[in-house]
Amino acid sequence: MNGAPPASSQASPSVSASARGRHRRTVVISGILAGALVATAVLGWVFLGGVFSPSNCGGPVLENPPTSTPIKHLFVIVKENHAFENYFGGLAGVTGNPPNGSFPLALNGSGSVQPFPLTGYSTDDFPHDVGSSVKDYNSGKNNLFVAVANAAGVGRPQDAVGYYGPAQLPGYYAYAKEYALGDHFFSGFLGPTFPNRVFDITAYAGSWGSDTPPPSIVAQQPTILDQLNHARIPWEYDWSFASLALAPTFFPSLDPNPCNSGQLDPVSGLGTQVAGPSSPSVVYIDPADDLVYSEHPPENVTVGEEWTVGLVNTIFSSPIANSSAVLIWFDESGGFWDPVPPPLTSTGRDGFRIPFLVLSPWTPVGKVCHQTIDPASVLQFIDQNWGLSYLNSRVAGATNLSCFFNFNSPARPPLFLPSPVTFPAGEGPTHHPAVSGLLPSGMNPFERSQVAVWRERPAPSEPFSVPIPSFSR
């Protein structure tokens, strides 16, 4: 890789979104991005005459659209910053924990450390920008994670090769035992959060590579949400801490678009979303800016896992449980070591290996799938299941998810795990009353970790506070 960002080819031009559906904006947009989106909105209103209805949005949003499998509702939960090895490397039956692994403590090669089990519930945040990731990769050796963290001044750089187990992650290990785990699932981009969150809905990030708003070649790409809009298939993009970090807000075709067939909403409304016959077909859940529940270091991984279990329990206790599948993965590896070099694809090198769990009534018990896959495979499943054309050639050429399902087997009852976090039905989404484009006094809109101005409160007693910029995305 020679220290350069991963190479990539350019995808096809964007497919413009015609007038379709309603859309409630629930995120705060600031600075340059806000201006661009407002300008786009004005042009859209002029072009379409300021009049929107089901007739010129392609018809009403469908209720219970047909699918090619028994899965009528797909929930995609994407957490933050952990490598597969860091969570599941010690699990029997998976590719992980190579014997006698040794990692230099410094870039000059002096000292070494071996992988070891972590006894706590959190670690420092490790470098995971493009430059650091390329160094970590080290031409496929995957051996400089500790040295790169040490050079960055991380307090305990050796924790980059540490790994958790069932004591810290009982819920995830229970899901792996009861459902299926993919041990060759890679993030879509060798770098930080923003390009990977965008890749999750486009299978494209170009050579962008930074936690700043994307260049136009990326923002013009068609997304899976555009496809769902065009087919009038209902979707949701749920957030746990609203900021301009939400991937759909980067795309003029989505935000604003009065003809969306889906919405951006706080995840507190999940119970309501799954409670009735008009439940959305595809739901993305993005807690990227939530400093408590996202699992982003230095936060407590057990607390974040319990939040995920609460989401799954809400889905599995709903009327749509027997027609739903839940996918859980992480946006990127967060600077944690993983022994499996990421593959080179038609759009560049994938990022490092990350955990991938599939939960459904048709998922084989305790299966470990070894196929090499990434988020493009999930987009392919969405396209196939709802009868859409492939989003792009990257999606068309992805390995499918057939290993994770057996639709010829009888549906199994769901697994419920204890969790202190609930998302009760009937509560409904709670929208922040802030005016779009405004931030609390004294906040710098260009400090990424300070942009979030509100998040869901897990209990009424929790005080409201603006997050301290203590980590990199």
Wavefront OBJ file of the C-alpha trace (Angstrom):
o trace
v 0.000 0.000 0.000
v 3.059 2.280 0.370
v 1.324 4.599 2.834
v -1.267 5.818 0.317
v -5.065 5.633 0.652
v -6.595 2.505 -0.884
v -7.001 2.698 -4.642
v -10.490 2.744 -6.015
v -12.420 3.006 -9.228
v -15.264 5.438 -9.752
v -18.801 4.139 -9.677
v -21.612 5.118 -12.000
v -23.241 8.570 -11.746
v -26.052 9.142 -9.296
v -29.593 8.138 -10.091
v -31.687 11.225 -9.312
v -34.539 10.688 -6.879
v -37.896 11.740 -8.372
v -40.718 13.066 -6.222
v -41.669 10.310 -3.799
v -43.064 10.190 -0.203
v -42.885 12.235 2.954
v -39.822 12.861 5.086
v -39.464 14.241 8.602
v -36.067 15.701 9.297
v -34.885 15.119 12.824
v -31.198 15.969 12.595
v -29.270 19.180 13.104
v -27.315 20.339 10.072
v -24.698 23.048 10.430
v -22.101 24.996 8.482
v -21.338 24.396 4.824
v -23.293 21.152 4.602
v -26.453 22.902 5.770
v -26.086 25.575 3.112
v -25.629 23.003 0.366
v -28.667 21.007 1.435
v -30.866 24.081 1.767
v -29.871 25.142 -1.743
v -30.729 21.700 -3.043
v -34.114 21.859 -1.325
v -34.927 25.223 -2.912
v -34.036 23.953 -6.382
v -36.157 20.850 -5.823
v -39.192 22.915 -4.849
v -38.769 25.151 -7.900
v -38.351 22.194 -10.262
v -41.318 20.298 -8.888
v -43.546 23.320 -8.444
v -43.695 22.973 -4.659
v -46.465 20.379 -4.863
v -46.045 16.797 -3.656
v -48.608 14.013 -3.415
v -48.664 10.209 -3.734
v -49.565 10.570 -7.403
v -46.366 12.429 -8.376
v -44.192 10.600 -5.845
v -44.701 7.313 -7.656
v -47.742 6.280 -5.656
v -48.303 5.722 -1.930
v -45.744 3.990 0.248
v -46.413 0.250 0.120
v -47.665 -1.689 3.103
v -46.135 -5.178 3.316
v -44.373 -5.160 -0.074
v -43.663 -8.610 -1.569
v -40.350 -10.349 -0.857
v -38.510 -13.355 -2.266
v -37.913 -14.847 1.208
v -40.000 -15.036 4.393
v -38.061 -12.004 5.665
v -40.396 -9.014 5.451
v -38.446 -6.756 7.815
v -34.667 -6.339 7.972
v -32.985 -4.527 10.863
v -29.374 -3.434 10.410
v -27.638 -2.424 13.660
v -24.178 -0.939 13.099
v -22.101 -0.290 16.223
v -18.681 1.369 16.531
v -15.003 0.467 16.327
v -14.183 -3.133 17.179
v -12.334 -5.775 15.173
v -13.572 -9.340 14.925
v -10.513 -10.544 16.840
v -11.198 -8.075 19.652
v -14.680 -9.568 20.262
v -14.677 -13.157 18.990
v -11.050 -14.168 18.376
v -11.104 -16.583 21.303
v -14.343 -18.328 20.280
v -14.038 -21.977 19.267
v -14.525 -22.681 15.568
v -13.563 -19.262 14.215
v -10.482 -18.021 12.413
v -8.571 -16.114 15.063
v -5.856 -16.004 17.719
v -2.952 -17.364 15.631
v -0.460 -19.150 17.892
v 2.745 -17.357 18.870
v 1.606 -14.035 17.454
v 4.062 -11.278 18.367
v 3.741 -7.553 17.738
v 6.403 -4.832 18.010
v 5.788 -2.222 20.695
v 7.467 0.489 18.639
v 7.787 1.334 14.958
v 11.530 0.769 15.235
v 10.803 -2.858 16.127
v 11.974 -2.772 19.743
v 10.025 -4.817 22.308
v 7.026 -7.017 21.586
v 3.682 -8.106 22.979
v 1.456 -11.137 22.354
v -2.358 -11.217 22.120
v -3.985 -11.569 25.535
v -7.482 -11.625 27.094
v -8.740 -8.298 28.409
v -10.083 -8.373 31.963
v -11.785 -4.965 31.966
v -14.728 -3.533 30.043
v -13.087 -0.768 28.020
v -9.820 0.338 26.449
v -8.286 3.528 25.138
v -9.257 4.752 21.684
v -6.696 3.680 19.068
v -5.697 5.455 15.828
v -7.886 4.323 12.930
v -7.572 7.014 10.262
v -6.502 5.980 6.763
v -2.804 6.610 7.373
v -2.767 4.619 10.607
v -4.805 1.808 9.068
v -2.408 1.497 6.137
v 0.484 1.269 8.608
v -1.407 -1.340 10.641
v -1.985 -3.353 7.476
v 1.739 -3.237 6.645
v 1.456 -4.877 3.214
v -0.717 -7.671 4.593
v 1.305 -8.485 7.709
v -1.319 -6.845 9.982
v 1.290 -6.411 12.705
v 1.799 -2.726 13.561
v -1.359 -1.955 15.543
v 0.452 -1.670 18.891
v 3.391 0.275 17.452
v 1.090 2.765 15.697
v -0.931 3.277 18.902
v 2.287 3.705 20.888
v 3.593 6.306 18.443
v 0.303 8.198 18.809
v 0.776 8.389 22.588
v -2.027 5.998 23.588
v -1.759 5.181 27.305
v -1.997 1.388 26.966
v -1.086 0.641 23.342
v -0.752 -3.102 24.054
v -4.531 -3.313 24.492
v -4.799 -3.053 20.711
v -4.053 -6.810 20.609
v -6.268 -7.632 23.601
v -9.563 -9.426 23.212
v -12.819 -9.667 25.149
v -14.776 -12.817 25.901
v -18.171 -13.994 27.147
v -17.589 -12.420 30.577
v -17.784 -8.937 29.039
v -20.032 -9.776 26.056
v -22.515 -12.400 27.264
v -25.256 -11.236 24.905
v -23.180 -11.323 21.736
v -21.767 -14.730 22.665
v -25.301 -15.998 23.314
v -26.364 -14.755 19.871
v -23.346 -16.469 18.278
v -24.329 -19.719 20.006
v -28.028 -19.507 19.097
v -27.759 -17.947 15.634
v -24.905 -17.401 13.127
v -21.586 -15.568 13.153
v -19.577 -14.506 10.109
v -15.829 -14.680 10.704
v -14.786 -13.171 7.355
v -16.937 -10.026 7.278
v -14.885 -6.902 6.511
v -15.738 -3.227 6.704
v -16.027 -1.625 3.283
v -13.186 0.876 3.613
v -9.722 0.822 5.199
v -10.256 3.890 7.351
v -12.579 5.729 9.777
v -16.308 6.054 10.419
v -17.705 8.402 7.764
v -16.501 6.511 4.657
v -17.656 3.230 6.185
v -21.096 4.534 7.182
v -21.519 5.808 3.628
v -20.251 2.524 2.176
v -22.894 0.715 4.239
v -25.646 2.303 2.133
v -23.816 2.759 -1.208
v -21.060 0.090 -1.480
v -18.841 2.978 -2.532
v -16.540 5.463 -0.779
v -14.031 6.283 -3.521
v -10.686 7.512 -2.198
v -12.349 9.938 0.230
v -11.076 8.529 3.534
v -11.731 11.214 6.181
v -14.339 12.127 8.785
v -15.476 15.201 6.881
v -18.432 15.638 4.511
v -17.782 13.575 1.374
v -16.716 14.937 -2.018
v -19.360 15.299 -4.695
v -18.372 12.078 -6.489
v -19.419 10.218 -3.325
v -22.452 12.343 -2.436
v -23.846 11.803 -5.957
v -23.830 8.019 -5.692
v -27.179 6.215 -5.563
v -27.928 4.673 -2.168
v -29.996 1.678 -1.136
v -32.453 4.188 0.367
v -32.900 5.799 -3.067
v -33.790 2.377 -4.431
v -36.334 1.809 -1.667
v -37.789 5.264 -2.317
v -38.216 4.553 -6.010
v -39.973 1.246 -5.275
v -42.127 2.929 -2.562
v -40.791 0.455 0.045
v -40.863 1.906 3.594
v -37.593 2.367 5.469
v -36.286 4.029 8.625
v -32.870 5.357 9.596
v -32.862 5.500 13.395
v -30.290 7.402 15.408
v -29.392 7.422 19.070
v -27.579 10.774 19.096
v -28.388 13.133 16.267
v -25.693 15.070 14.456
v -24.651 15.814 10.899
v -22.813 12.462 11.068
v -25.880 10.587 9.823
v -24.956 9.104 6.463
v -28.235 9.945 4.635
v -27.729 13.675 5.307
v -24.703 13.624 3.009
v -26.842 12.828 -0.062
v -28.876 15.572 -1.775
v -31.095 12.853 -3.262
v -32.202 11.950 0.278
v -31.994 15.028 2.462
v -34.129 16.935 1.943
v -36.488 14.992 -0.297
v -40.231 15.370 0.342
v -40.877 12.146 -1.568
v -38.838 9.793 0.595
v -40.599 6.560 1.489
v -38.768 6.558 4.812
v -37.676 8.795 7.632
v -34.829 9.715 9.958
v -36.036 9.238 13.513
v -34.706 8.770 17.035
v -34.437 5.124 18.030
v -36.705 5.729 21.019
v -39.537 5.195 18.519
v -38.463 1.669 17.574
v -41.222 0.110 19.674
v -43.825 2.057 17.739
v -42.181 1.321 14.388
v -42.482 -2.445 14.893
v -45.910 -2.446 16.535
v -48.262 -2.266 13.566
v -49.026 -3.543 10.075
v -47.212 -0.613 8.449
v -43.843 -1.471 9.991
v -40.907 -0.437 7.775
v -39.278 -3.043 5.563
v -35.672 -1.941 6.143
v -34.395 -0.219 9.281
v -30.850 1.034 9.795
v -29.926 1.809 13.416
v -26.968 4.170 13.820
v -25.681 5.077 17.311
v -22.374 6.447 15.964
v -22.363 9.620 18.068
v -23.768 8.065 21.238
v -20.935 8.127 23.761
v -22.697 5.622 26.041
v -24.163 2.923 23.805
v -22.151 2.881 20.560
v -19.333 0.739 22.082
v -16.808 3.231 20.728
v -13.731 3.177 22.998
v -13.278 4.267 25.722
v -16.892 3.360 26.509
v -17.987 0.236 28.412
v -18.584 -2.577 25.905
v -20.993 -4.432 28.192
v -23.250 -1.385 28.510
v -23.292 -0.962 24.733
v -24.040 -4.638 24.233
v -26.976 -4.461 26.674
v -28.395 -1.597 24.590
v -28.166 -3.778 21.487
v -29.909 -6.621 23.329
v -32.681 -4.178 24.223
v -33.150 -3.363 20.536
v -33.259 -7.037 19.583
v -35.729 -7.847 22.386
v -38.009 -5.056 21.161
v -37.987 -6.466 17.634
v -38.382 -10.090 18.755
v -41.284 -9.296 21.094
v -43.209 -7.415 18.384
v -45.976 -8.647 16.037
v -43.443 -8.781 13.183
v -40.903 -10.992 14.995
v -41.649 -14.093 12.916
v -40.934 -12.218 9.669
v -37.829 -10.280 10.769
v -34.067 -10.673 10.572
v -31.522 -8.682 12.560
v -27.973 -8.048 11.350
v -25.353 -6.682 13.753
v -21.943 -5.428 12.694
v -19.459 -2.627 13.404
v -18.611 0.316 11.174
v -14.845 -0.332 11.345
v -12.216 -2.006 13.497
v -11.207 1.032 15.542
v -7.456 0.343 15.476
v -7.768 -3.080 17.105
v -5.618 -5.845 15.662
v -7.050 -8.560 13.458
v -4.991 -11.389 11.929
v -6.839 -11.686 8.605
v -5.636 -9.233 5.915
v -8.521 -7.366 4.279
v -9.206 -8.347 0.656
v -8.780 -6.169 -2.404
v -12.071 -5.572 -4.236
v -13.210 -3.799 -7.389
v -13.654 -0.539 -5.423
v -10.453 -0.685 -3.367
v -9.223 -2.562 -0.337
v -11.796 -3.489 2.275
v -11.235 -2.471 5.875
v -10.245 -4.886 8.619
v -12.417 -7.787 9.736
v -15.313 -6.909 12.051
v -17.962 -8.899 13.982
v -21.064 -9.906 12.013
v -24.071 -11.583 13.642
v -27.231 -12.732 11.838
v -30.359 -13.411 13.894
v -33.546 -14.756 12.331
v -36.082 -17.606 12.669
v -34.350 -19.322 9.708
v -30.730 -18.944 10.837
v -28.967 -22.251 11.644
v -28.076 -22.684 15.314
v -24.470 -21.887 16.164
v -23.251 -21.676 12.580
v -19.959 -19.983 11.711
v -19.885 -18.758 8.101
v -16.422 -18.401 6.583
v -17.302 -16.719 3.282
v -15.522 -13.426 2.566
v -18.228 -10.755 2.653
v -18.716 -7.066 3.474
v -21.636 -4.582 3.591
v -22.089 -4.893 -0.187
v -23.384 -8.415 0.471
v -26.098 -6.960 2.711
v -27.104 -4.485 0.014
v -27.268 -7.381 -2.418
v -29.625 -9.230 -0.065
v -31.897 -6.184 0.179
v -32.008 -5.844 -3.601
v -32.739 -9.541 -4.089
v -35.292 -9.815 -1.296
v -37.381 -6.838 -2.406
v -37.039 -7.459 -6.145
v -34.812 -4.474 -6.949
v -32.094 -4.221 -9.545
v -28.584 -4.341 -8.140
v -27.499 -0.967 -6.795
v -24.196 -1.112 -8.702
v -21.639 -3.608 -10.017
v -19.978 -3.868 -6.610
v -23.250 -5.076 -5.109
v -23.954 -7.393 -8.042
v -20.580 -9.087 -7.625
v -20.698 -9.477 -3.836
v -20.835 -12.882 -2.158
v -24.389 -13.627 -1.037
v -25.624 -14.274 2.507
v -27.071 -17.728 1.816
v -24.821 -19.326 4.461
v -26.734 -17.481 7.169
v -30.238 -18.719 6.282
v -32.088 -21.961 5.675
v -35.546 -21.048 4.467
v -36.481 -24.714 4.059
v -36.319 -25.233 7.816
v -39.216 -24.479 10.187
v -39.066 -21.007 11.722
v -37.611 -21.026 15.248
v -38.873 -18.963 18.199
v -36.712 -15.946 19.092
v -34.132 -15.776 21.867
v -34.789 -13.204 24.597
v -31.931 -12.018 26.787
v -32.032 -9.824 29.899
v -31.370 -6.137 29.280
v -31.904 -2.999 31.383
v -32.646 -1.030 28.192
v -36.125 -1.102 26.646
v -37.847 0.569 23.705
v -41.545 0.266 24.630
v -44.274 0.414 22.025
v -46.538 3.432 22.089
v -43.851 5.902 23.134
v -43.331 7.219 19.643
v -40.358 9.150 18.259
v -39.224 12.142 20.282
v -37.952 14.995 18.161
v -35.468 17.575 19.320
v -37.084 21.045 19.037
v -33.844 22.749 17.941
v -33.977 24.807 14.767
v -32.081 23.249 11.849
v -28.649 24.769 11.414
v -28.302 26.118 14.963
v -25.928 24.812 17.618
v -25.766 25.607 21.337
v -23.863 28.758 22.185
v -20.096 28.393 22.116
v -19.976 25.178 20.084
v -17.684 24.950 17.096
v -19.586 23.344 14.181
v -16.325 22.062 12.695
v -15.351 20.022 15.771
v -16.741 16.647 14.768
v -17.194 15.235 18.256
v -19.032 18.367 19.427
v -21.635 18.545 16.686
v -24.146 16.288 18.448
v -26.548 18.370 20.519
v -28.962 15.783 21.815
v -29.315 12.085 22.413
v -31.855 9.640 23.735
v -31.914 9.478 27.519
v -31.974 5.906 28.880
v -33.666 7.081 32.079
v -35.509 10.270 33.079
v -32.885 10.935 35.742
v -30.016 11.156 33.296
v -28.803 14.748 32.997
v -28.575 16.365 29.612
v -25.026 17.187 28.574
v -23.069 17.972 25.448
v -20.449 15.249 24.851
v -16.813 16.018 25.577
v -14.632 15.631 22.476
v -12.631 12.738 23.950
v -12.238 10.402 20.963
v -11.691 10.337 17.240
v -14.345 8.870 14.962
l 1 2 3 4 5 6 7 8 9 10 11 12 13 14 15 16 17 18 19 20 21 22 23 24 25 26 27 28 29 30 31 32 33 34 35 36 37 38 39 40 41 42 43 44 45 46 47 48 49 50 51 52 53 54 55 56 57 58 59 60 61 62 63 64 65 66 67 68 69 70 71 72 73 74 75 76 77 78 79 80 81 82 83 84 85 86 87 88 89 90 91 92 93 94 95 96 97 98 99 100 101 102 103 104 105 106 107 108 109 110 111 112 113 114 115 116 117 118 119 120 121 122 123 124 125 126 127 128 129 130 131 132 133 134 135 136 137 138 139 140 141 142 143 144 145 146 147 148 149 150 151 152 153 154 155 156 157 158 159 160 161 162 163 164 165 166 167 168 169 170 171 172 173 174 175 176 177 178 179 180 181 182 183 184 185 186 187 188 189 190 191 192 193 194 195 196 197 198 199 200 201 202 203 204 205 206 207 208 209 210 211 212 213 214 215 216 217 218 219 220 221 222 223 224 225 226 227 228 229 230 231 232 233 234 235 236 237 238 239 240 241 242 243 244 245 246 247 248 249 250 251 252 253 254 255 256 257 258 259 260 261 262 263 264 265 266 267 268 269 270 271 272 273 274 275 276 277 278 279 280 281 282 283 284 285 286 287 288 289 290 291 292 293 294 295 296 297 298 299 300 301 302 303 304 305 306 307 308 309 310 311 312 313 314 315 316 317 318 319 320 321 322 323 324 325 326 327 328 329 330 331 332 333 334 335 336 337 338 339 340 341 342 343 344 345 346 347 348 349 350 351 352 353 354 355 356 357 358 359 360 361 362 363 364 365 366 367 368 369 370 371 372 373 374 375 376 377 378 379 380 381 382 383 384 385 386 387 388 389 390 391 392 393 394 395 396 397 398 399 400 401 402 403 404 405 406 407 408 409 410 411 412 413 414 415 416 417 418 419 420 421 422 423 424 425 426 427 428 429 430 431 432 433 434 435 436 437 438 439 440 441 442 443 444 445 446 447 448 449 450 451 452 453 454 455 456 457 458 459 460 461 462 463 464 465 466 467 468 469 470 471 472 473
